[in-house]
C-alpha cells in the first residue's frame, strides 16, 4: 500500500491511498467466501458455490462493493498510522470507482487534522485550592453539626428569640383569598431555618406565649407555588408556647454519647482525622482540575465545533451504555433523578468542550516544552497494556497500525507526559475556607 497527503485548506488534507492488486484480489476472494458461506444453493455445499453462481444469486457488484468497503476501511486506517496523522471527524471519500480484480485500487479521502493551537505562555503556572487539611474552624463546624443532633427543646416563659421553636396556629390568605391548607393548628415552627420568608420570622420575634402577631409580605419567586408569586400573603398568628433549643455542653459526656469516646479531646481528634482523610482524598484531583483550567485559559485559538460535537456524541453513547450495563432505562434514570433529557445533552456538550480544550492545551504544552514521543515510547505503552507479554504486544502494535490507532496512542502519551509536567511545575497555594 502507498499513501500521500496534500494540504487543501487550513487544517484539512486530502490523503491518496493506492492498494496493490494483490491485496485487492485477496479481499475480493474473502468477500466471495463470506457471501458464499451464507448462501444455500441447491447442488452446492455452503461456501463451495463458484463465483458465476454467486454472481447470479447475489450480483457481482454487490460482492465487489463489500470487498471495496473492507479495502477502504483497512487501508485508510493503515495510511493514517503510516503518515502519523492526528485527525478528527469522518473522512469524506466521495464517489468511489468500483474495485476490479487484478488491478490496483486508488481512492482519496478528505479529512480534518487536529489543530495545533499555541499557548500564550507555558511558564509560571499557579493555582489556589482548598487546603489539604482541616482548619480548626472546619472541625468546630463538624462538631457543631453533631451538637445540633443531640440538642433538646425546653419550654421557656419568655418572648420568642432568634432560633427558637414556637408552637403556633395561623390563618393565611393570598391577596385576601383563602387557599387550600390556609389554616394550621398548633404547628411547631423553627425560626431561622428559612422555612418561611424572613418577614414571617420577624413578625414572631418578641412575641410571648399567649400573644399574637401579623405577618404580611409579597410572595417571592422561590415559592413552590408559582401561582402565588408576586401576590401579597397575610398571616394572623397565635403563639401558644415557646421552646428554646438547649445544646449539650462540649465535654467528655457529650463525646461519649456521640461516639463512645473517653474524652472530648479524643473525639475532636477523631473528627479532625476523618476530615483530613476526606480532604486529602480529593486534594490531588482538585489540583489537577484547577491546573488544567489554568492551562486551558492560555490556549490561543478556537476549538473546532465539529471536535466538540464528535466528543459529545461519543460521551452520550458511553452514558447510555453505562445505563444499559446497570439495567436502567433512560426513562427510569429521568424519573429517579429528575434530570431533564435536554439538560443531560447540554451538560454533556459542556463537558465535551472542556475535555477537548484540555487535550489540545496539553498537546500544546507538550510541544512548547520540546517533548517528543519516540517509537520506543509507543512500544513501552503497548507492552504495559498487555502486561508485559511481548508476543501480544507485537500483535497489538500491528492491529493498532492497521486500524489507524497508533496516532491516538501517541496522543495519550502526550497527554500523560504533559499533565505530569504540569502537576510537577504548578505552584499550589492552599486556601482556608471562607
C-alpha positions in Angstrom: 0.0 0.0 0.0 1.1 3.5 -0.8 -0.2 6.8 0.6 0.5 10.5 0.1 -1.1 13.7 1.6 -1.9 17.1 0.2 -2.9 20.1 2.2 -6.1 21.5 0.6 -7.3 24.0 3.2 -6.4 25.3 6.7 -6.5 22.2 8.8 -7.8 20.0 6.1 -5.9 17.4 4.0 -6.5 15.1 1.1 -4.9 11.6 1.5 -4.4 9.5 -1.6 -4.2 5.7 -1.0 -3.2 3.1 -3.5 -3.9 -0.6 -2.7 -1.9 -3.1 -4.7 -3.7 -5.5 -7.0 -2.6 -8.5 -4.9 -4.3 -7.0 -1.8 -7.4 -6.2 -3.8 -7.7 -9.7 -5.1 -7.3 -11.1 -1.6 -10.1 -9.0 -0.3 -12.3 -9.9 -3.2 -11.6 -13.6 -2.5 -12.5 -13.1 1.1 -15.8 -11.3 0.1 -16.8 -14.1 -2.1 -16.1 -16.6 0.7 -18.2 -14.6 3.2 -21.1 -14.2 0.8 -20.9 -17.8 -0.4 -20.9 -19.2 3.1 -24.3 -17.5 3.8 -26.0 -18.8 0.6 -28.0 -22.0 0.4 -27.8 -23.0 -3.2 -29.2 -26.4 -4.4 -26.4 -28.7 -5.6 -23.6 -26.9 -3.7 -22.4 -27.2 -0.1 -22.3 -23.9 1.9 -19.3 -21.9 0.7 -18.5 -24.1 -2.2 -20.5 -22.4 -5.0 -18.4 -20.9 -7.8 -18.2 -17.2 -8.4 -20.5 -17.2 -11.5 -23.2 -18.9 -9.4 -22.8 -16.4 -6.6 -22.9 -13.6 -9.1 -26.2 -14.9 -10.4 -27.8 -15.1 -7.0 -26.3 -12.0 -5.4 -24.9 -9.9 -8.1 -21.2 -9.3 -8.9 -21.4 -5.6 -8.0 -22.8 -6.4 -4.5 -19.8 -8.7 -3.8 -17.3 -6.2 -5.1 -18.9 -3.4 -3.1 -18.4 -5.5 0.1 -14.8 -6.1 -0.8 -14.3 -2.4 -1.5 -15.8 -1.4 1.8 -13.3 -3.6 3.6 -10.4 -2.4 1.5 -11.1 1.2 2.2 -11.7 0.6 5.9 -8.4 -1.3 6.4 -6.2 0.7 4.1 -7.4 4.1 5.4 -6.5 3.1 9.0 -3.1 1.8 7.8 -2.5 5.1 5.9 -3.4 7.2 8.9 -0.8 5.3 11.0 1.8 5.3 8.2 1.5 9.1 7.8 1.1 9.6 11.6 -1.9 11.8 11.1 -3.9 13.0 14.0 -7.4 13.6 12.6 -10.9 14.2 13.8 -14.3 13.6 12.2 -15.3 11.2 9.5 -13.3 11.1 6.2 -15.0 12.1 3.0 -14.2 9.6 0.3 -16.7 11.0 -2.2 -17.9 8.7 -5.1 -15.6 5.7 -5.5 -14.8 3.8 -8.6 -15.6 0.1 -8.2 -12.6 -2.2 -7.4 -11.7 -4.7 -10.2 -9.8 -8.0 -9.9 -6.2 -7.8 -10.9 -6.0 -4.0 -10.7 -4.6 -1.6 -8.2 -7.3 0.4 -6.4 -6.7 4.2 -5.7 -9.0 6.5 -3.8 -8.8 9.8 -2.0 -10.2 10.9 1.4 -10.5 14.4 2.7 -10.3 14.8 6.5 -9.5 17.4 9.1 -6.3 17.4 11.2 -6.4 18.1 14.9 -5.5 21.8 15.3 -2.2 22.6 16.9 -3.2 25.7 18.9 -0.4 27.6 20.7 -0.3 28.7 24.3 0.0 32.3 25.2 2.6 31.2 27.9 4.0 27.9 29.1 5.7 29.1 32.3 4.8 30.0 35.8 1.6 28.0 36.5 -0.1 28.6 39.9 -3.4 27.6 41.4 -5.3 28.1 44.6 -7.2 25.2 46.1 -8.9 24.4 49.4 -6.4 23.2 52.0 -5.4 19.6 52.2 -6.0 19.5 55.9 -9.0 20.7 58.0 -8.8 24.0 59.8 -9.9 24.5 63.4 -13.0 26.2 62.2 -14.0 23.3 60.0 -13.5 20.9 62.9 -15.7 23.3 65.0 -18.4 23.3 62.4 -18.4 19.5 62.2 -18.7 19.2 65.9 -21.5 21.8 66.0 -23.5 19.7 63.5 -23.2 16.8 65.9 -24.1 19.0 68.8 -27.3 20.1 66.9 -28.3 16.5 66.5 -28.2 15.9 70.3 -29.9 19.2 71.2 -33.1 19.1 73.3 -36.1 21.5 73.5 -37.2 23.1 76.7 -40.3 25.2 77.3 -39.4 28.8 78.3 -41.6 31.5 79.7 -40.2 34.4 77.7 -40.8 36.1 74.3 -39.6 34.4 71.1 -35.9 34.9 70.2 -34.0 34.0 67.1 -33.5 30.3 66.5 -36.3 29.4 69.0 -39.1 26.9 68.3 -42.6 28.3 68.6 -45.9 26.3 68.8 -48.2 28.4 66.6 -51.5 28.4 64.9 -52.3 30.7 62.0 -54.8 31.6 59.3 -53.4 32.7 55.9 -54.7 34.5 52.8 -53.2 35.4 49.5 -54.4 38.7 48.0 -57.3 38.4 50.6 -58.4 35.0 49.3 -58.3 31.8 51.3 -56.4 28.8 49.8 -56.3 25.1 50.4 -54.5 24.4 53.7 -54.6 28.1 54.9 -55.5 27.1 58.4 -52.8 25.4 60.6 -53.3 24.5 64.3 -50.5 24.1 66.8 -47.5 23.6 64.5 -44.0 23.6 66.0 -42.2 26.1 63.9 -38.4 26.6 64.0 -37.2 30.2 63.4 -34.1 30.8 61.3 -34.3 27.8 59.1 -35.8 29.6 56.0 -39.0 27.6 56.1 -40.9 30.9 55.5 -39.8 34.3 54.2 -37.8 36.5 56.7 -40.9 38.7 57.3 -42.7 35.7 58.9 -39.9 35.2 61.4 -39.5 38.9 62.1 -43.2 39.1 63.0 -42.7 36.4 65.6 -39.7 37.9 67.3 -40.5 39.3 70.7 -44.0 37.7 70.9 -44.6 36.0 74.3 -46.6 32.8 74.8 -50.3 33.6 74.5 -49.6 36.6 72.3 -50.3 37.1 68.6 -48.7 38.6 65.5 -49.4 39.6 62.0 -47.1 38.8 59.1 -47.5 40.3 55.6 -45.2 40.1 52.6 -45.1 39.7 48.9 -44.6 36.1 47.9 -41.1 35.7 46.4 -40.3 33.8 43.1 -38.7 31.0 45.2 -42.2 29.9 46.3 -43.1 26.2 45.5 -46.5 27.5 44.2 -45.8 29.6 41.2 -49.4 30.9 41.0 -48.8 32.8 44.2 -45.6 34.6 43.2 -45.9 38.4 43.4 -49.1 38.3 45.4 -49.5 39.5 49.0 -49.6 36.9 51.7 -51.2 37.8 55.1 -51.0 35.6 58.2 -52.7 36.0 61.6 -50.6 34.1 64.0 -51.2 32.9 67.6 -48.3 31.8 69.8 -49.1 29.0 72.2 -45.7 28.1 73.5 -42.0 29.0 73.2 -39.3 26.4 73.2 -35.6 27.0 73.4 -33.0 24.7 71.8 -30.6 23.6 74.5 -27.3 22.4 73.1 -25.2 19.9 75.1 -22.0 21.0 76.7 -18.8 20.2 74.8 -17.4 17.8 77.4 -16.4 14.2 78.0 -20.1 13.2 78.5 -21.0 14.6 75.1 -18.1 12.8 73.4 -19.2 9.5 75.0 -22.8 10.0 73.7 -21.7 10.9 70.2 -19.3 8.0 69.6 -18.2 6.3 72.8 -15.1 8.4 73.2 -13.3 8.6 76.6 -12.8 12.3 76.3 -13.8 15.3 74.3 -10.3 15.8 73.1 -10.2 12.2 71.8 -13.5 12.9 69.9 -12.2 16.2 68.5 -9.0 14.4 67.3 -11.2 11.8 65.6 -13.2 14.4 63.8 -10.1 16.1 62.5 -8.6 12.9 61.3 -11.7 12.0 59.3 -11.9 15.5 57.8 -8.2 15.4 56.9 -8.7 12.0 55.2 -11.7 13.2 53.2 -10.0 16.4 52.1 -6.7 14.6 51.2 -8.6 12.1 49.0 -9.8 14.8 46.7 -6.9 17.2 47.0 -4.7 15.9 44.1 -7.8 15.7 41.8 -8.7 19.3 42.7 -5.2 20.4 42.0 -5.3 18.6 38.6 -8.7 20.2 37.7 -7.6 23.7 38.6 -4.2 23.3 36.8 -5.9 22.1 33.7 -8.3 25.1 33.9 -5.4 27.4 34.2 -3.7 25.8 31.2 -6.9 26.0 29.1 -7.1 29.7 29.8 -3.8 30.1 28.0 -4.9 28.2 24.9 -4.8 30.7 22.0 -7.4 29.9 19.2 -10.9 28.4 18.7 -11.7 24.8 19.3 -13.4 23.4 16.2 -17.2 22.8 16.8 -17.0 19.5 15.0 -14.5 18.2 17.5 -16.8 19.1 20.4 -19.9 17.6 18.7 -18.0 14.4 17.9 -16.8 14.1 21.5 -20.3 14.9 22.9 -21.7 12.2 20.7 -19.2 9.6 22.0 -19.8 10.7 25.6 -23.6 10.3 25.0 -23.1 6.8 23.8 -20.9 6.0 26.8 -23.6 7.4 29.1 -26.4 5.3 27.5 -24.1 2.2 27.6 -23.4 2.8 31.3 -27.2 2.9 32.0 -27.7 -0.2 30.0 -24.9 -2.0 31.9 -26.7 -1.2 35.1 -30.0 -2.3 33.7 -31.5 1.2 33.8 -33.5 2.8 31.0 -33.3 6.5 30.3 -36.9 6.9 31.5 -36.1 5.2 34.8 -33.0 7.4 35.2 -35.0 10.6 34.5 -37.7 9.6 36.9 -35.2 8.7 39.6 -33.0 11.8 39.3 -35.5 14.3 38.0 -33.0 15.1 35.2 -34.2 16.7 32.0 -33.0 14.8 28.9 -32.3 18.0 27.1 -30.3 19.3 30.0 -28.3 16.0 30.1 -27.4 16.6 26.5 -26.4 20.2 27.2 -24.3 19.2 30.2 -22.5 16.5 28.1 -21.7 19.1 25.4 -20.2 21.4 28.0 -18.1 18.6 29.4 -17.1 17.6 25.9 -15.9 21.1 25.1 -13.8 21.2 28.3 -12.2 17.8 27.6 -11.3 18.7 24.0 -9.9 22.0 25.1 -7.9 20.3 27.9 -6.4 17.8 25.4 -5.5 20.4 22.9 -3.9 22.5 25.6 -1.9 19.5 26.9 -0.7 18.8 23.4 0.3 22.5 23.0 2.2 22.3 26.3 3.9 19.1 25.2 5.2 20.9 22.1 6.1 24.1 23.9 8.3 22.1 26.4 10.1 20.4 23.5 8.9 16.9 24.4 8.7 14.1 21.8 7.1 10.6 21.5 9.6 8.1 20.2 8.8 4.6 18.8 10.2 3.1 22.0 7.6 5.1 24.0 4.9 3.5 21.9 6.4 0.1 22.4 6.6 0.6 26.2 3.0 1.8 26.3 1.7 -1.2 24.3 3.8 -3.6 26.4 2.2 -2.1 29.5 -1.3 -2.6 28.1 -0.7 -6.3 27.6 1.0 -6.6 31.0 4.5 -7.4 29.6 3.5 -10.1 27.1 5.9 -9.4 24.1 4.0 -11.7 21.7 0.7 -9.9 22.4 2.5 -6.6 22.3 3.6 -7.3 18.7 0.1 -8.4 17.7 -1.4 -5.3 19.3 1.0 -2.9 17.5 0.2 -4.5 14.2 -3.5 -4.2 15.0 -3.2 -0.5 16.1 -1.2 0.3 13.0 -3.8 -1.4 10.7 -6.7 0.4 12.5 -5.1 3.8 12.4 -5.0 3.9 16.2 -1.2 4.5 16.6 -1.6 8.3 16.4 -4.3 8.0 19.1 -1.9 6.1 21.4 0.7 8.8 20.7 -1.8 11.5 21.7 -2.5 9.6 25.0 1.3 9.5 25.8 1.5 13.3 25.0 -1.4 14.0 27.4 0.1 11.9 30.2 3.5 13.4 29.9 2.3 17.0 29.6 0.0 16.5 32.6 2.7 15.1 34.7 4.9 18.1 33.9 2.1 20.5 34.7 1.4 18.9 38.0 5.1 18.9 39.0 5.6 22.5 37.9 2.4 24.2 39.2 2.7 26.3 42.4 -0.2 25.3 44.6 -1.5 27.6 47.3 -3.8 26.1 49.9 -6.6 28.4 50.9 -8.6 28.2 54.1 -12.4 28.1 53.6 -14.3 31.3 53.8 
